[in-house]
Amino acid sequence: MRVFADAAGLPNDTIEQLKTAVVSACKLCFGFHNDCDTPCQVTFLRLNDRIQVEVTVPGVPPPTEKPKPHWAGVDDIQCESRENSGVLRLTKFLSPVS
């Protein structure tokens, strides 16, 4: 996260918030995972307009009745199902570079 956020020119306090949010998201998702044979997957993606982190938990649907988590430094949080896995996606939108 730090490398992507530094490259995007984000301020240090925002970078620290993002790092904390990613660790918190991983801890949350790993807590739902009980199958040691199929590991969770954490994917980082840097696009021109955003940084995305997806935590995928195989064989576990996302919780439907719970409110979405909220972490400082993250602009959007989505929970969805994908290919028999629960996915928690954190997005930090970036300002256009002039």
SULRAZI-V633479 format. One record per residue. N is the residue number from 1. RES is the residue in three letters. SS is DSSP state (H for helix, E for strand, L for the rest). PSI is psi as a letter, one per 40 degrees, with the letter a starting at -180 (none if undefined). D_LAST is the distance of its C-alpha to the last C-alpha in Angstrom with 2 decimals. Layout:
# SULRAZI-V633479
n->{N;N}
res->{RES;RES}
ss->{SS;SS}
psi->{PSI;PSI}
d_last->{D_LAST;D_LAST}
This chain:
# SULRAZI-V633479
n->{1;2;3;4;5;6;7;8;9;10;11;12;13;14;15;16;17;18;19;20;21;22;23;24;25;26;27;28;29;30;31;32;33;34;35;36;37;38;39;40;41;42;43;44;45;46;47;48;49;50;51;52;53;54;55;56;57;58;59;60;61;62;63;64;65;66;67;68;69;70;71;72;73;74;75;76;77;78;79;80;81;82;83;84;85;86;87;88;89;90;91;92;93;94;95;96;97;98}
res->{MET;ARG;VAL;PHE;ALA;ASP;ALA;ALA;GLY;LEU;PRO;ASN;ASP;THR;ILE;GLU;GLN;LEU;LYS;THR;ALA;VAL;VAL;SER;ALA;CYS;LYS;LEU;CYS;PHE;GLY;PHE;HIS;ASN;ASP;CYS;ASP;THR;PRO;CYS;GLN;VAL;THR;PHE;LEU;ARG;LEU;ASN;ASP;ARG;ILE;GLN;VAL;GLU;VAL;THR;VAL;PRO;GLY;VAL;PRO;PRO;PRO;THR;GLU;LYS;PRO;LYS;PRO;HIS;TRP;ALA;GLY;VAL;ASP;ASP;ILE;GLN;CYS;GLU;SER;ARG;GLU;ASN;SER;GLY;VAL;LEU;ARG;LEU;THR;LYS;PHE;LEU;SER;PRO;VAL;SER}
ss->{L;H;H;H;H;H;H;L;L;L;L;H;H;H;H;H;H;H;H;H;H;H;H;H;H;H;H;H;H;H;H;H;L;L;L;L;L;L;L;L;E;E;E;E;E;E;L;L;L;E;E;E;E;E;E;E;E;E;L;L;L;L;L;L;L;L;L;L;L;L;L;L;L;L;L;E;E;E;E;E;E;E;L;L;E;E;E;E;E;E;E;E;E;L;L;L;L;L}
psi->{d;d;d;d;d;d;d;e;f;i;i;d;d;d;d;d;d;d;d;d;d;d;d;d;d;d;d;d;d;d;d;e;h;e;h;e;d;h;i;i;h;h;h;h;h;h;i;d;e;i;h;i;h;h;h;h;h;h;e;h;i;i;h;d;e;i;i;i;i;h;i;i;e;h;d;h;h;h;h;i;i;h;f;f;i;h;h;h;h;h;h;h;i;i;i;i;h;none}
d_last->{22.85;22.03;20.63;18.29;17.19;16.77;14.69;12.36;12.15;14.46;16.83;20.33;22.13;20.16;20.80;24.46;24.69;23.37;25.86;28.62;27.83;28.05;31.32;32.68;31.90;33.66;36.62;36.93;36.94;39.15;41.62;42.18;42.80;46.43;46.63;46.37;46.76;43.43;40.63;37.60;34.32;30.94;27.94;24.37;21.60;17.90;15.89;12.23;12.54;15.45;18.03;21.60;24.92;28.14;31.58;34.28;37.89;40.36;43.25;42.18;40.95;38.37;40.09;40.37;42.10;40.01;36.94;33.63;32.77;30.08;28.24;25.82;22.27;22.61;21.27;23.70;27.02;29.04;32.55;33.92;36.63;36.03;38.83;41.30;38.78;37.03;33.26;31.23;27.46;24.99;21.38;18.46;15.52;12.02;9.05;6.31;3.79;0.00}
